[in-house]
């Protein structure tokens, strides 16, 4: 596994060279699903996971009173299934996020 600690501001865009179209399609599907169900969604990547298919964390829906994210889930970058509780607790997520539209644009660029 090509594990490397990434800087805190890393995004899918900043590591795009190593990502496959198939990986981005799966991430976009997850982000899109959250956006459809809960409103505006964003994704951040795991800073200590495989840099070719990093784990990712999707958040959506903001509570109007508290400003807190109401729905979230973390996924394995290799299987795109939810992370186990142990793995999620050990994860370190990037401080930067990408929107559904930004992931879509990145995917379209990679497909060219």
N, C-alpha and C positions, 0 to 999 in steps of 0.2 A: 504494500500500500504506500502511495506517495504522500506520506504525511509530512506536513511542514506547518509551522506556526505562522499564521498570516497576521498582518497588521490589523489593528482594531477597526480601521475604516474600510476594510476590504468588502467588495461587493462582487456579484457575479460578473459585472462589467470589468472590474479590475483584474480578474483572473480568467477572462473569457478565452484566452488562447488555449488553455488546457481542457476546456469544456466541450462536450459533444452536443450535437443537435438533439440527439435522443434524450440526453440529460435535461437540457433546457425545455424540451417539450413536456417532460414529466413535471418539472418544477412549475411551469406555466399552468399546467392542468390543475395542480394543487392550489396555486394562488388564485386562479380564476374561480374555482369552486368556492373558496372562502369569500371572494368578492361578491359572487352571485348570491350567496346565502346571508352574508353579514354586512355588506357594504365595503367601502374602501379597504383594500388589503395590501400589505407589504410583506416582503421576504428579506430575511438576513441570513448570512451563511455562518457555519461553524468555523471558528478560527483554528481548531485543532482536529481536523478531520482530513480525509483524502482530498487533496487539492484538485484532483481530476473529476471528483464527484462529491463535493462537500455536503455534509448534512446541512439542513436548512430549517428555518423557523418562520412560520407564516402567522401573521397577526391580522385581525380584522375587527371592525366594529368598535367605535369609541363611545364610551359612556359620556353623555352630555354633561352630567353633573361633576364627574371626577376626572374626566380626560383619560381614564385608564382603558387599555385594550380589554375588550370583553371576551373575545374568542381567539384561541391560539392553538397551535399544534406544531411539534417538531418532527421532522422526517429524516430518515436515513437517505443519504445521497446515493447509495448503491442500490437500495431496494425500493425506495420511495414509500416505504411503509412507516407508520409512526415509530418514533424511538421508544425504547424501553424507558421506564422511569429512571433506572440507574444511569443509562447513557445520557438522558436529558439533564439530569442533575450535574453531570460532569462536563457538560457542554459549555463552551464559552462562545457567545454570539457576537458578531460584528456590531459595532455601534451604528453603522450605516445600513440603510434599507434600499430596496428597489420596489417600485410599484408594479402592478400587473402590466401596465402599458410599457414600462421600461423593459421588463423581461421579454415582452412580446417583440419590441423593437430589436433587442439584442438577438433574439432567435431569428428574426427575419434577416438581419445582417449576416448571421452565421450561415444561413441557407444560401446566400448569394454566391 
